[in-house]
Amino acid sequence: MIDYDDRLISNGRDFVKRVIAPIASEMDEKEEFPFDAFRQMGEFGLFGVPYPEQYGGMGLDYMSFTGLIREIAKVCASTAMTALSHATLTCGPIFTHGGEQLKERFLLPLISGEKIGSFAMTEAESGSDVSSIGTRAKLSGDDYILNGSKMYITNANVADVAVVVASTSPQAGLLGLSLFVVEKGMPGFSATGRRERKLGMRASDTGELVFNDVRVPKENLIGGKNRGFKVLQQTLATARLGMAAIAIGISEGARDFSIDYAMQRKQQGKPLHRFQMIKSMLADMEMKISAADLLLKKSVWLRDQGKNFTKEAAEAKLFASEMAVEITKDAIQIHGAYGYCRDLPIERFFRDAKLTEIGDGTSEIQRLIIADEMIKARSHSRNNALAL
Ligand SMILES: Cc1cc2nc3c(=O)[nH]c(=O)nc-3n(C[C@H](O)[C@H](O)[C@H](O)COP(=O)(O)OP(=O)(O)OC[C@H]3O[C@@H](n4cnc5c(N)ncnc54)[C@H](O)[C@@H]3O)c2cc1C
């Protein structure tokens, strides 16, 4: 499928209208996690869209999932981010690289929404540079002993299950990383309770996790010892598709408000859309959204076909996130003072959009990935030419 399924998207739109739209502004204002909406997203089946039915999923593809994420982000980017982190960053590596026992134990309750998941990679001293991760996991009998701490973790204070990135061979850098499933209640594992006070994405929980001699059974290792970097590359590339979908959803929400307002608001006796400078902003919004839509669909299609999508995911995420910041800024401009105030969600869209340039790899890191992939492809084709 190279486009969204109309019926699924229409059901998603109804769900968003009924469950998420009524609470979006209030949750942002109060900086509250939407527990009830989370449970209802689970009942709707959102978290299991790309996973097989045997784990409680819908057995569809990532195209369908990004289509739904986009619908949620049009109204509430925080909720879309909560869902993305849970369904892609937590469930994703368990499904793609976890053993059968791990999948059976964790996927069903995560996909149904009975349990909440988080993904813990970032630390105080380790952000873009994943090779500097300081959390350690040492084998002791049948368990790994985890020590360290994580920060800026989505769902940290509300999660029951965390997928944690730790170093099992510190001297090996990236090639010494491993992923573990850690459960709430394991002695020594806790959330500090600190909730980051953020510019945007305020209805999403962001916090810190601490690991103090946490005994994690060997069976909770995802993908094998020192195999974490490969799992991370795939997981983060997939999450970038979801983040691009969030950026596009925010942009579409801002565009829809802008066109309506430009048709309704009059100055100098005529509606705003008759002014060429306003028209120019509307046209740029539409053109950029169309371009981002194609980049996203191409990269998701590649993933769904089992092809390499590293460069394309970085392109979609980079383009869509920078676009979301530009479009939401212009949406405020079109609305004037009204757009700057909290009566409308435009200022919230603007605050939320900025995160898409940072989370799941900053714009600078996306540019590095794209350039590295270009160089890799060029060297490959030159070597092939030399071999002829
Ligand atoms: C709301 C929110 C939710 C988050 N959720 C999660 C989560 O669930 N799990 C998780 O693990 N993390 C999460 N993060 C962390 C996020 O992934 C990191 O913020 C991000 O990877 C960047 O790391 P950093 O903030 O440490 O910035 P740094 O890596 O310190 O970067 C600072 C600046 O330097 C630039 N820079 C860094 N390295 C290079 C380089 N090699 N070349 C050029 N420029 C460079 C960056 O692009 C950036 O502009 C979240 C962050 C936020 C804000």
PDBQT file of the ligand as one rigid body, heavy atoms in Angstrom, charges set to zero:
ROOT
HETATM    1  C1  LIG A 401      10.352  16.190  25.071  1.00  0.00    +0.000 C 
HETATM    2  C2  LIG A 401      11.488  15.237  24.870  1.00  0.00    +0.000 A 
HETATM    3  C3  LIG A 401      11.251  13.874  24.883  1.00  0.00    +0.000 A 
HETATM    4  C4  LIG A 401      12.308  12.971  24.751  1.00  0.00    +0.000 A 
HETATM    5  N1  LIG A 401      12.067  11.636  24.837  1.00  0.00    +0.000 NA
HETATM    6  C5  LIG A 401      13.106  10.761  24.855  1.00  0.00    +0.000 A 
HETATM    7  C6  LIG A 401      12.882   9.374  25.084  1.00  0.00    +0.000 A 
HETATM    8  O1  LIG A 401      11.740   8.908  25.230  1.00  0.00    +0.000 OA
HETATM    9  N2  LIG A 401      13.959   8.550  25.169  1.00  0.00    +0.000 N 
HETATM   10  C7  LIG A 401      15.232   8.998  25.009  1.00  0.00    +0.000 A 
HETATM   11  O2  LIG A 401      16.159   8.204  25.107  1.00  0.00    +0.000 OA
HETATM   12  N3  LIG A 401      15.480  10.327  24.767  1.00  0.00    +0.000 NA
HETATM   13  C8  LIG A 401      14.451  11.197  24.708  1.00  0.00    +0.000 A 
HETATM   14  N4  LIG A 401      14.684  12.546  24.493  1.00  0.00    +0.000 N 
HETATM   15  C9  LIG A 401      16.032  13.013  24.300  1.00  0.00    +0.000 C 
HETATM   16  C10 LIG A 401      16.364  13.331  22.855  1.00  0.00    +0.000 C 
HETATM   17  O3  LIG A 401      16.438  12.155  22.101  1.00  0.00    +0.000 OA
HETATM   18  C11 LIG A 401      17.670  14.133  22.853  1.00  0.00    +0.000 C 
HETATM   19  O4  LIG A 401      17.338  15.412  23.360  1.00  0.00    +0.000 OA
HETATM   20  C12 LIG A 401      18.305  14.260  21.499  1.00  0.00    +0.000 C 
HETATM   21  O5  LIG A 401      18.788  13.030  21.049  1.00  0.00    +0.000 OA
HETATM   22  C13 LIG A 401      19.460  15.266  21.493  1.00  0.00    +0.000 C 
HETATM   23  O6  LIG A 401      20.340  15.026  22.553  1.00  0.00    +0.000 OA
HETATM   24  P1  LIG A 401      20.702  16.220  23.565  1.00  0.00    +0.000 P 
HETATM   25  O7  LIG A 401      19.472  16.901  23.974  1.00  0.00    +0.000 OA
HETATM   26  O8  LIG A 401      21.577  15.664  24.626  1.00  0.00    +0.000 OA
HETATM   27  O9  LIG A 401      21.550  17.243  22.694  1.00  0.00    +0.000 OA
HETATM   28  P2  LIG A 401      23.108  17.175  22.343  1.00  0.00    +0.000 P 
HETATM   29  O10 LIG A 401      23.443  15.850  21.766  1.00  0.00    +0.000 OA
HETATM   30  O11 LIG A 401      23.888  17.648  23.494  1.00  0.00    +0.000 OA
HETATM   31  O12 LIG A 401      23.182  18.252  21.179  1.00  0.00    +0.000 OA
HETATM   32  C14 LIG A 401      23.181  19.662  21.411  1.00  0.00    +0.000 C 
HETATM   33  C15 LIG A 401      23.324  20.346  20.060  1.00  0.00    +0.000 C 
HETATM   34  O13 LIG A 401      24.547  19.935  19.417  1.00  0.00    +0.000 OA
HETATM   35  C16 LIG A 401      24.265  19.353  18.152  1.00  0.00    +0.000 C 
HETATM   36  N5  LIG A 401      25.168  18.226  17.908  1.00  0.00    +0.000 N 
HETATM   37  C17 LIG A 401      25.423  17.153  18.718  1.00  0.00    +0.000 A 
HETATM   38  N6  LIG A 401      26.274  16.318  18.123  1.00  0.00    +0.000 NA
HETATM   39  C18 LIG A 401      26.553  16.849  16.910  1.00  0.00    +0.000 A 
HETATM   40  C19 LIG A 401      27.370  16.446  15.806  1.00  0.00    +0.000 A 
HETATM   41  N7  LIG A 401      28.056  15.299  15.825  1.00  0.00    +0.000 N 
HETATM   42  N8  LIG A 401      27.410  17.245  14.706  1.00  0.00    +0.000 NA
HETATM   43  C20 LIG A 401      26.694  18.397  14.659  1.00  0.00    +0.000 A 
HETATM   44  N9  LIG A 401      25.922  18.845  15.677  1.00  0.00    +0.000 NA
HETATM   45  C21 LIG A 401      25.842  18.071  16.778  1.00  0.00    +0.000 A 
HETATM   46  C22 LIG A 401      22.812  18.871  18.252  1.00  0.00    +0.000 C 
HETATM   47  O14 LIG A 401      22.227  18.726  16.985  1.00  0.00    +0.000 OA
HETATM   48  C23 LIG A 401      22.191  19.986  19.081  1.00  0.00    +0.000 C 
HETATM   49  O15 LIG A 401      21.921  21.066  18.253  1.00  0.00    +0.000 OA
HETATM   50  C24 LIG A 401      13.630  13.458  24.575  1.00  0.00    +0.000 A 
HETATM   51  C25 LIG A 401      13.861  14.844  24.515  1.00  0.00    +0.000 A 
HETATM   52  C26 LIG A 401      12.815  15.722  24.674  1.00  0.00    +0.000 A 
HETATM   53  C27 LIG A 401      13.092  17.191  24.634  1.00  0.00    +0.000 C 
ENDROOT
TORSDOF 0
